[in-house]
Amino acid sequence: MVLARYFNKADYATYRQTFQVYLFLIPLLSLGLSQALFYFLPTETERFRGRVMDTFAFLFGVACLFPLSLLLGAGEAVAHLFDNPALRETLWCYAFYPLLVLPVSILFNPVLITRQRAMTVGLFSIFRGVVTGVAVIFPTVYFRDVKTSIYVVAITAFLMNALAFFIVLRATPPGDWRPRLSSLRELLAFAIPLGAASAVATMAVQLDKMIISSLLTPVEAAVYFNGAIAIPLVGVFVGAIMSVITPELRQLVSADKKHEAAELFCAAGRKGAILLLPIMCFLLIAAENFIVVLFSERYAASTSIFQIYLLKLPLQIVTFGTAFVVFGKNKALLWCSLFSLCCNLILSVGLVLFLGGYGAAIATIVTHYILVPVIMFPIMTRCFGESMWRIYPTKFVLLVTLVSAAAAAATYFVGEYFQSFDWTSFFTRNVPWDTVREILLRPNVAIYNLLIQGVVFSIVWLPLAFLFIRSELIALLQIARQVWKKE
């Protein structure tokens, strides 16, 4: 939000492209070890701390490849690929960023979730988000320099991950901590096929942004980046749900209780649907105000890209790759990811040439809807031994979507009235205090429109939800209360 307002579009694109390189490389560097730890740690009784240190030592060594690659000229190649000379310098600003960030980010969730510290994960994620936000805002507002902002973010990330590593060590039970090559080999034997799948899957997700950066100007890329965003906190909520059920899912599969595992997976999907589908329906009609509030009116053109991206949410209520992992179907997951990458590459390049940024967004959505229902669902039905209706809560998804769509329709008509409402005249006529009036007139009118839309949507959605999906809402609240008490 702050970057988009204080940097011009070229500098903003440089900042996003700088970190985009690391985001693209994360799965290659991590080798799927996070998912592998979720597989091994729940049943590890002898060398829990040793497993953690095996992973840390290995990933620290792998992270050293990032600055080494810059020394060998990778920065020049990236700057040429993106046609952005500024990247030659900005990539060096966080050359040592991965050294602690990579191993700790891979270890944190698996260790703490396995040790029944789900609330710690959530609270630390919020704390880290707040600190990182301050680290982004302060240098951007006061220095308005891309390199300074990247330096501050990199240093802050290093310090936050040092704290996270301390939390990880406190959470691990005492025992032999010395890394063992034999243990690492066992972990990598499981993780590398999974890591290849994860790498390809992440490349497929990030591919549209890389193609946009290569084929369009930095200014056009900046507009696309701000539309092709994940909804704030959505990934956190779904990730938290899946992290909590993964150890139990793994234990059920190990005990050959596939029916119970399918019920648990489907229940997680219902919880995710309650969180994601109302957000999707609301933001489809409030997209323009949402984008303007986040990034200012300069990026209003990002609205259509954002609306296209929202259509992914019905298939993101659960992480389908988790089912592949707990059943040990790493090769199948790899082939699914390869299909996604190839399909997205072909569609994106072709559609970008004809439709610009809209083509990349459409290609991403089409690929997602081919991959999950057509390719992944049949494999999952064979693994669970259940029909897809018992694994993916289709009827519940349709019910929540209809309830949310009804609330969105009411919000749309109210929003249309306030879209042209003259807030300046309203506050001038009705607020007698000059200081208060100046404060109220300072924000963009999109903020008031978005607030009103949010209030109207909530007023309509909540009664409908309690009428049609009350039991699931109560169950979700009970789970949150249990996790809180456990912590």
C-alpha positions in Angstrom: 0.0 0.0 0.0 2.6 2.5 1.1 5.1 1.6 -1.7 2.5 2.1 -4.4 1.7 5.6 -3.0 5.2 6.9 -2.4 7.1 5.3 -5.3 6.5 6.0 -9.0 5.4 3.0 -11.0 8.9 2.3 -12.3 10.5 2.3 -8.8 7.5 0.3 -7.5 8.0 -2.3 -10.2 11.7 -2.5 -9.4 10.9 -3.2 -5.7 8.4 -5.9 -6.6 10.6 -7.5 -9.2 13.6 -7.6 -6.8 11.7 -9.7 -4.3 9.9 -11.6 -7.1 13.2 -13.2 -7.9 13.5 -14.7 -4.4 9.8 -15.8 -4.4 10.4 -17.6 -7.6 13.5 -19.4 -6.2 12.2 -20.3 -2.8 10.9 -23.8 -3.9 14.1 -24.5 -5.7 16.1 -23.7 -2.6 13.9 -25.3 0.0 13.5 -28.7 -1.8 10.2 -29.4 -0.2 11.6 -29.9 3.2 8.7 -28.1 4.9 6.2 -30.7 3.7 8.7 -33.5 4.5 9.0 -32.3 8.1 5.2 -32.4 8.4 5.6 -36.1 7.3 8.4 -37.1 9.7 8.1 -35.0 12.8 4.7 -36.2 14.0 6.1 -39.7 14.4 9.7 -38.8 15.4 10.4 -39.9 19.0 14.2 -40.2 19.2 15.8 -37.3 17.3 13.3 -34.5 17.1 15.9 -31.8 17.7 18.4 -33.7 15.5 15.9 -33.6 12.6 15.5 -29.8 13.1 19.3 -29.2 13.1 19.7 -31.5 10.1 17.3 -29.3 8.2 18.8 -26.0 9.4 22.4 -26.9 8.5 21.4 -28.1 5.1 19.2 -25.1 4.2 21.8 -22.6 5.5 24.3 -24.2 3.0 21.8 -24.0 0.2 21.0 -20.4 1.0 24.6 -19.5 0.4 24.1 -20.3 -3.3 22.0 -17.1 -3.7 24.8 -14.5 -3.0 27.2 -16.8 -4.9 25.0 -16.7 -8.0 25.0 -12.9 -7.9 28.8 -13.0 -7.7 28.8 -15.1 -10.9 26.6 -12.7 -12.8 23.0 -13.8 -12.2 22.0 -10.2 -11.4 23.0 -9.0 -14.8 21.0 -11.8 -16.4 17.9 -11.0 -14.4 18.2 -7.2 -15.2 18.5 -8.0 -18.9 15.5 -10.5 -18.8 13.2 -7.9 -17.1 14.7 -5.0 -19.1 15.2 -3.2 -15.9 18.8 -2.0 -15.3 18.0 -1.0 -11.7 17.8 -4.6 -10.7 21.6 -4.9 -11.0 21.9 -2.9 -7.8 18.8 -3.8 -5.9 19.4 -7.6 -6.0 22.6 -7.0 -4.1 20.7 -5.1 -1.4 19.4 -8.4 0.0 22.0 -10.8 -1.2 22.4 -12.3 2.3 18.6 -12.2 3.0 18.1 -16.0 2.5 20.8 -17.1 4.8 18.6 -17.1 7.9 15.2 -16.4 6.4 15.2 -19.6 4.3 16.0 -22.3 6.9 13.9 -20.7 9.7 10.9 -20.1 7.4 10.9 -23.8 6.5 11.3 -25.0 10.1 9.0 -22.7 12.0 5.5 -24.0 11.1 6.2 -27.8 11.1 8.1 -27.7 14.4 5.6 -25.5 16.3 2.5 -27.2 14.8 3.8 -30.6 15.6 4.5 -29.5 19.2 0.9 -28.2 19.6 1.9 -24.5 19.4 -0.6 -23.4 16.7 -1.5 -20.2 18.6 2.2 -19.3 18.8 2.4 -19.6 15.1 -0.6 -17.3 14.6 0.5 -14.7 17.2 4.1 -14.6 15.9 2.8 -14.3 12.3 0.8 -11.2 13.3 3.7 -9.7 15.3 6.1 -10.3 12.4 3.6 -8.8 9.9 3.3 -5.6 12.1 7.1 -5.3 12.5 7.7 -5.9 8.7 5.0 -3.3 7.9 6.8 -0.7 10.0 10.1 -1.7 8.3 8.5 -1.1 4.9 6.6 2.1 5.8 9.4 4.0 7.7 12.1 4.1 5.0 9.6 4.5 2.2 8.0 7.6 3.7 11.2 9.2 5.0 13.8 8.3 2.3 11.6 7.4 -0.7 14.5 5.3 -2.1 14.1 1.7 -3.3 17.5 0.5 -2.2 17.1 1.9 1.3 13.7 0.3 1.6 15.1 -3.1 0.6 18.0 -2.8 3.0 15.7 -2.1 5.9 13.3 -4.9 5.0 16.2 -7.4 4.7 17.7 -6.4 8.0 14.4 -6.6 9.7 13.7 -10.0 8.2 17.0 -11.3 9.5 16.3 -10.1 13.1 12.7 -11.5 13.1 14.0 -14.9 11.9 16.7 -14.9 14.5 13.8 -14.5 17.1 11.8 -17.2 15.3 14.7 -19.6 15.4 15.0 -19.1 19.2 11.3 -19.9 19.5 11.8 -23.1 17.4 14.7 -24.2 19.7 12.6 -23.6 22.8 9.8 -25.7 21.3 11.9 -28.7 20.5 12.4 -31.4 23.2 15.9 -32.0 24.5 18.0 -34.6 22.8 20.8 -35.2 20.4 21.1 -32.1 18.3 24.1 -32.9 16.1 23.3 -33.2 12.4 23.6 -36.7 11.0 24.3 -37.4 7.3 22.2 -40.6 7.3 19.2 -38.8 8.8 19.6 -36.0 6.3 19.7 -38.6 3.4 16.4 -40.1 4.6 14.8 -36.7 4.8 16.1 -35.6 1.4 15.0 -38.9 -0.2 11.5 -38.1 0.7 11.7 -34.3 0.2 13.5 -34.0 -3.2 10.6 -35.4 -5.3 8.2 -33.4 -3.2 10.5 -30.4 -3.5 10.6 -30.7 -7.3 6.8 -30.8 -7.2 6.7 -27.7 -4.9 9.2 -25.9 -7.1 7.3 -26.5 -10.2 4.0 -25.6 -8.5 5.4 -22.3 -7.2 6.9 -21.5 -10.6 3.5 -22.1 -12.1 1.9 -19.7 -9.6 4.6 -17.1 -10.2 4.9 -17.7 -13.9 2.4 -15.1 -15.0 4.3 -12.4 -13.1 7.6 -13.4 -14.6 6.1 -13.4 -18.1 4.5 -10.0 -17.5 7.9 -8.7 -16.3 9.6 -10.1 -19.5 7.0 -9.0 -22.1 5.6 -5.7 -20.7 7.2 -2.5 -19.5 8.0 -2.1 -15.7 5.1 0.4 -15.5 2.6 -2.1 -17.0 4.0 -4.8 -14.8 3.4 -2.6 -11.7 -0.3 -2.4 -12.6 -0.5 -6.1 -13.1 1.3 -6.9 -9.8 -1.2 -4.9 -7.8 -4.1 -6.8 -9.3 -2.5 -10.2 -9.1 -2.4 -10.2 -5.3 -3.5 -12.7 -2.6 -6.2 -11.4 -0.3 -4.6 -10.3 3.0 -4.7 -13.0 5.7 -6.5 -15.5 3.5 -3.4 -17.6 3.1 -2.7 -17.3 6.8 -6.2 -18.6 7.7 -6.2 -21.6 5.3 -2.6 -22.4 6.0 -3.4 -22.4 9.7 -6.3 -24.8 9.2 -4.2 -27.2 7.0 -1.2 -27.0 9.4 -3.4 -28.0 12.3 -5.0 -31.0 10.5 -1.9 -32.3 8.7 -0.3 -34.2 11.6 -3.7 -35.8 12.5 -4.3 -36.5 8.8 -0.9 -38.2 8.5 -1.6 -40.4 11.6 -5.0 -41.4 10.3 -3.6 -42.4 6.9 -0.8 -44.4 8.7 -3.4 -46.2 10.7 -5.3 -47.0 7.4 -8.3 -45.0 8.6 -9.0 -43.5 5.2 -12.7 -42.8 5.8 -11.9 -40.7 8.9 -9.1 -39.0 7.0 -11.5 -38.0 4.2 -14.0 -36.7 6.7 -11.3 -34.6 8.3 -10.1 -33.2 5.0 -13.7 -32.4 3.9 -14.3 -30.7 7.3 -11.3 -28.5 6.7 -12.7 -27.6 3.3 -16.0 -26.4 4.9 -14.0 -24.2 7.4 -12.0 -22.7 4.5 -15.2 -22.1 2.5 -16.7 -20.1 5.3 -13.6 -17.9 5.4 -12.9 -17.5 1.7 -16.2 -17.5 -0.3 -17.8 -14.5 1.5 -14.6 -12.6 0.9 -14.6 -13.5 -2.7 -18.2 -12.4 -3.3 -17.8 -9.2 -1.3 -14.6 -8.2 -3.1 -16.0 -9.0 -6.6 -18.4 -6.1 -6.1 -16.1 -3.9 -4.0 -12.9 -4.5 -6.0 -12.4 -1.0 -7.3 -12.7 0.6 -3.9 -10.5 -2.1 -2.4 -7.7 -1.5 -4.9 -7.9 2.3 -4.6 -7.8 2.1 -0.8 -4.7 -0.2 -1.0 -2.8 1.4 -3.8 -4.4 4.8 -4.7 -6.3 5.8 -7.8 -3.1 5.5 -9.9 -3.7 1.7 -9.9 -7.4 1.7 -10.5 -6.6 -0.2 -13.7 -5.6 -3.2 -11.6 -9.2 -3.8 -10.6 -10.1 -6.1 -13.5 -7.0 -8.2 -12.9 -7.9 -8.5 -9.2 -11.4 -9.6 -10.0 -10.2 -12.3 -12.3 -7.8 -13.5 -9.6 -10.6 -13.8 -7.1 -12.1 -16.6 -9.1 -9.4 -18.9 -7.8 -10.7 -18.9 -4.3 -13.3 -21.7 -4.5 -10.4 -24.1 -5.2 -8.2 -22.6 -2.5 -10.4 -23.5 0.5 -8.0 -26.3 1.2 -4.5 -27.1 0.1 -4.9 -30.1 -2.1 -1.2 -30.9 -2.2 -1.5 -31.8 1.5 -3.5 -34.9 0.6 -0.8 -36.0 -1.9 1.9 -35.5 0.8 0.2 -37.6 3.6 -0.3 -40.4 1.1 3.3 -40.3 -0.1 2.1 -39.4 -3.7 5.1 -37.1 -4.4 5.6 -38.2 -8.0 2.0 -37.7 -8.8 2.1 -34.2 -7.3 5.2 -33.5 -9.4 3.4 -34.5 -12.6 0.4 -32.4 -11.6 2.8 -29.4 -11.1 4.5 -30.0 -14.4 1.2 -30.0 -16.2 0.2 -26.8 -14.4 3.5 -25.1 -15.4 3.4 -26.1 -19.0 -0.3 -25.3 -19.4 0.1 -21.9 -17.7 3.2 -21.1 -19.8 1.5 -21.9 -23.2 -1.7 -20.1 -22.3 0.0 -17.1 -20.7 2.4 -16.3 -23.5 -0.3 -16.7 -26.1 -2.9 -14.6 -24.3 -0.5 -11.9 -23.1 0.4 -11.2 -26.8 -3.3 -10.6 -27.6 -4.8 -9.3 -24.3 -1.9 -7.9 -22.4 -2.1 -8.3 -18.6 -5.6 -9.7 -18.7 -4.3 -12.6 -20.8 -1.9 -13.7 -18.0 -4.6 -13.5 -15.4 -7.1 -15.5 -17.5 -4.4 -18.2 -18.3 -3.7 -18.6 -14.6 -7.4 -19.1 -13.7 -8.0 -21.5 -16.6 -5.0 -23.6 -15.7 -6.2 -23.8 -12.1 -9.6 -25.0 -13.1 -8.2 -27.6 -15.4 -5.6 -28.9 -12.9 -7.6 -29.4 -9.8 -11.0 -30.9 -10.9 -9.7 -32.8 -14.0 -6.2 -34.0 -12.8 -6.0 -33.9 -9.0 -9.5 -34.9 -8.0 -9.4 -38.4 -9.6 -6.0 -39.1 -7.9 -7.4 -38.0 -4.5 -10.5 -40.2 -4.9 -8.3 -43.3 -5.4 -6.1 -42.4 -2.4 -9.0 -41.8 0.1 -11.1 -44.6 -1.4 -14.1 -42.1 -1.3 -16.0 -40.2 -3.9 -15.0 -36.6 -4.6 -18.3 -35.5 -3.0 -16.9 -36.8 0.4 -13.5 -35.1 -0.1 -14.4 -31.7 -1.5 -17.6 -30.2 0.1 -19.2 -29.3 -3.2 -22.8 -28.8 -1.9 -21.6 -26.7 1.1 -19.4 -24.6 -1.3 -22.5 -23.9 -3.4 -24.6 -23.1 -0.4 -22.0 -20.6 1.1 -21.6 -19.1 -2.4 -25.3 -18.5 -2.8 -25.6 -17.0 0.7 -22.6 -14.7 0.0 -23.9 -13.8 -3.5 -27.2 -12.7 -2.0 -25.4 -10.4 0.5 -23.1 -9.2 -2.3 -26.2 -8.3 -4.5 -27.6 -6.2 -1.7 -24.2 -4.6 -1.2 -23.9 -3.8 -4.9 -27.1 -1.8 -5.0 -26.3 0.2 -1.9 -22.7 0.7 -3.1 -24.0 2.1 -6.4 -25.8 4.9 -4.5 -22.7 5.8 -2.4 -20.3 5.5 -5.4 -21.4 8.9 -6.6 -22.1 10.3 -3.1 -20.6 13.7 -2.4 -18.8 13.1 0.9 -17.1 16.5 0.8 -20.4 18.3 0.8 -21.8 16.0 3.4 -19.1 16.6 5.9 -19.0 20.3 5.2 -22.7 20.7 5.9 -23.0 18.3 8.9 -19.7 18.6 10.8 -19.4 21.9 12.6 -15.9 21.5 14.0 -13.1 22.5 11.5 -10.5 20.1 12.9 -12.8 17.1 12.8 -14.0 18.0 9.3 -10.4 18.3 8.0 -9.6 14.8 9.5 -12.7 13.3 7.9 -12.0 14.9 4.5 -8.4 13.7 4.4 -9.0 10.0 3.4 -9.9 9.0 -0.1 -13.7 8.7 -0.6 -13.1 5.0 -1.6 -12.4 4.3 2.1 -15.9 5.5 3.1 -17.5 3.6 0.2 -15.6 0.4 1.2 -16.6 0.7 4.8 -20.3 1.1 3.9 -20.1 -1.8 1.6 -18.5 -3.9 4.3 -21.1 -3.0 6.9 -24.0 -3.7 4.5 -22.5 -7.0 3.4 -22.0 -8.1 7.1 -25.6 -7.1 8.1 -27.0 -9.2 5.3 -24.6 -12.1 5.4 -24.5 -12.9 9.1 -28.3 -13.6 9.5 -28.3 -15.7 6.3 -25.2 -17.6 7.5 -26.8 -18.3 10.8 -29.9 -19.5 9.1 -28.3 -21.8 6.6 -24.8 -22.8 7.9 -25.1 -22.2 11.6 -23.6 -25.5 12.7 -20.4 -25.0 10.7 -20.0 -21.4 12.0 -20.3 -22.6 15.6 -17.8 -25.4 14.9 -15.3 -23.0 13.5 -15.7 -20.7 16.6 -15.3 -23.7 18.9 -12.0 -24.8 17.2 -10.7 -21.3 17.5 -11.6 -21.3 21.2 -10.0 -24.7 21.8 -6.7 -23.6 20.1 -6.7 -20.5 22.2 -7.2 -22.4 25.5 -4.6 -25.0 24.6 -2.0 -22.2 24.2 
